[in-house]
Every structure is written in structure tokens, then in C-alpha cells.
Amino acid sequence: MFVAPAAARPPSLTSEGFLQDMVIRGAALGMTADELSVGVLSLAGIRPPPFAGRRGPLVECSPPELDFFARNSSHLPVLVDRCCSRAAGDHAAPETSRSLRAAVTSFCHLPQVEQL
């Protein structure tokens, strides 16, 4: 009989092996490294810092909805600027809309936001 020290673990249970497995599984699901890191931090209850310089419009159709989602946007890794969709077409200059990489909205407004 052999008794191993308490610190010894089988190779399959190391933190490095666990993280490697998680990254491989995430990649197989189509997740990016950013999505994995934000997901891990969120599950741990840690608010990830905003991605450097990344901003995007938070688009909703009414001021009350805009207020509600703006109050609850602190978990997003993107800084948001409030934008009412009724006025979005007026405020989105062509050069600005081409430079946007992301927007935050609810599913029901997705077609309208994609069009803008």
C-alpha cells in the first residue's frame, strides 16, 4: 500500500487541465476567449472591467425601458450610451454607424437596430 501526500493530485484534476478542458469545450461551442473570461468572472460574481475604449449604444424604444436597462447594464463589459430607437435614425450619422462594432438592445428591437 502507498499513501500519497495530500498535495498530490492525479494529472486529470489539475487546475491547468481543468482550464484547458474548459477552453477547448468553449471553443467547440463557438465561444471566444473574451466570452469565456466574462462568463467565468460573471459566475464568480465579479464585474469584468469594460473592454478598453469599447462603447456602444443601448437602444430601446421608450424612455422607461431605456432607464430600466441602463440601470441594469453594469454587468456588461461594454460601456453603453443611451439611445431611444425612435430617434436613433436621426442621431446615427453614417460615419458613426459604420464605426460601431456592437449595440445593446432587447431581442424585439434587433431587426430595427441591425438596419440602423
Sequence and secondary structure as in RCSB ss.txt:
>XXXX:A:sequence
MFVAPAAARPPSLTSEGFLQDMVIRGAALGMTADELSVGVLSLAGIRPPPFAGRRGPLVECSPPELDFFARNSSH
LPVLVDRCCSRAAGDHAAPETSRSLRAAVTSFCHLPQVEQL
>XXXX:A:secstr
     TT   GGGSHHHHHHHHHHHHHHTT  HHHHHHHHHHHTT      TT EEEEEESSHHHHHHHHHT TT
SSSEEEEEEHHHHHHH  HHHHHH    EE GGGHHHHHH 
